[in-house]
Amino acid sequence: MILLDGKLQGMHELVDPTLQIVVSENWNSTIRDYRALIRHHLGDNYAPHFTREQWAQLYDLNWVPDAMKGFFSISHNQTIGGFSYSEIKHGFDVEQRKRISTAILKRTSNDSEYQKAPVPEFLWVAKESAFKALNGAGGTLLLPDLICVDWHSHYEKDIWSFRINSEKTLDFRHNKGFIFSENDILYSIYYQ
């Protein structure tokens, strides 16, 4: 397991001292039962965050993890998987940069945001993390409904920040997202 401490120091300073990101190659999507393995780790190591009922639902892969203390978000790809934890409602995404195609970006982004994004692949992880934070149970939000704006570089921390706009009525409290990379992996955290 890897705790991304170096990059998180920058995130802690920017917005969220409670943020934790835990990833592992043993939780990638090519591993049998990888989703269950992540949830068992949560149950074993974060049990005080869950009521008895929430803890029981944690192992049901049809439910998004719900906790009485803080918020968890899970993500995975073919090389790495993991979760984020924060006391602030958020969404988390992790993706291999090379797997994000131009065709997918064109289907999920408008021309203006595609041109303004510092790196086009950032749009995918930004929208995925925002989607997870904003799309409640039974929601009808789609990735093209989310428009990434206000890109800013935090060079000294190797982190980019963004905000989300939408024509749909969304419940924004913080409306702040962050993207950073490690090798070929892009990470995004979006605070609703």
N, C-alpha and C positions, 0 to 999 in steps of 0.2 A: 504494500500500500504506500501511496505517496500523498503527503500533505503538501500542497503547493505554497509553502511558507514565503518564499522570496517574492513572488508576485502578489501574494495576499497582503504583505506589508503595505504595498502601495494602495491596495483597495481599502485596507483598514483606515489609512490616512485620508483617503478620498471620501468615504461614505460610511463604512460599516465595520466597526471593530469586532462584531460578533461573527463575521463570515468565516466559515470553514469549508474547504473543498477537499474531499478525499477521493482519490482515483486509484485504480489498480488495473494492470494488464490482465489479471485473473477475472475481471468483471467485464471483459469485452464481449461483443455480441457473437463471437464464434465459439465461446465457451458454453457448454451445456448448462442450462439452468442459471445463467449469469444474472438474470433479473431476480431470481430467488436468493442468490448469494448476496447481492447488494442489500436486499431487505433483511436477510438474517443478520448481516453486519449491523444494520440500524437497530434491529431488535435487541441484539446482544450488547451493543455499546451505547445506545441512547434510550434505554428502557424508561428512565425517569421522565422523559419528554412525552410519553404516551399514557393515556388512560388504559385501563385493562381492555376496553372495547377497541380503542384505536390500535393497541398492540396486536390484538387478534386480527384486525382487518389489514394490518401491515403486510401480512403474508399472503393476502389475496391480491394477485397480480392485476385484477380488474379495478382496484382502487388506487387512487393517488394517495401517498402517505399523508395522513392528517395527524397533527400533534397538538397537544394542549399547550406546549411550551415551544415556541419557535416554529420554523417552516423548513421543510426538506424538499428538495427537487432532485430528481434522478435523471441521468443521461448516460448514453453509451454509444459506441461505434465499434468498428471491427478491430481496433487496436487497444482501446481503453474504455473503461466504464467507471462510474462513480456517482457521487451525490454532493450536494451542497447543503449547508445548514446556516441559517441566520435567524435572528429574532425579528427581522423585517421580512414581510412577504416578498417573494422573489421567484424567478424561474432561472434554471441553469441549463446550458447546452454545451456539449463537447462534440467536435466533429473533426475528421481528417480534412485538411484543406483541399487535398487533391481529389476528394470525392464530391466536392461541390461543383456541379457543372454550370456552365453559362446558360444552358437551356433551362435548368431549374431556376436560376436567378432571374431570368427574363420572365418566367411564368409567375413568380412570386413578388416581383419588384417593378415599380414603374421606371420609365426612362430617366426621370430627374434624379431619383434617389440612387439609381445605378451609377449615374455619372458623378454624383457627389460623394459616394462612399469612398473612403480612403483606400480600401481594398474591396473589390466586389464580393469576395467570399465572406466578408464580415456581415453582409446583409443576411445571409442564411442563419448564422448562429445568433445574431441579434434578434431576428424575428422569431426564431424557435424559443429562445429564452423568454422573450416578451409574451409569446403565445401561451407558454406554460404559466406565467404569472397572472395574465389577464383573463384567460379563458376558463371561467368557472364550470362547474358540472353542468352539462347540458348546453353549454354555450355554443353560439353559432359563429364565432369569430374564425376567420380564415387568415392565412399568412398574408395574402395581398391586401387585407384590410389594415395592416400595420405598415406605416410609413416611417422609415428611419431618417431622422433629421438631427441637426446640431452636433455634428461630429467634431470632437476635440481630441487632440493628442496630448497625453501627459508623458512627454518624451523621457523625462527623468525616471519614470516608473515603467516604461514600455507598455503603457495601457492606453486604449482609446475609449472615449465615452460617447454616448449617443442618447437621444430621446426618441420617443414614439409619438406620432400623430395618427389620427384616424378620423374618418367621417362617422364612424359608429360612436355611440356614447359609451365611454369606458371610464372606469373608476381609477383615476390616477391619483396617487398620493405623493410619490417621490418622482416617478417618471424619469428614471435614470438607469442607464445600462453601461456596462463595461465589457471590453473585449481585450484579451491578451492571448499570446501564443507561446507554446513550448514546442520547438521543432516543427513538425508538420501538423500539430494539433491546435485548433482554435477553441478557446473557452469564452463563454459569455455568461454574464450574470445580469439580470434585469430586475430592478426594484420597482414594483408597481407604484 
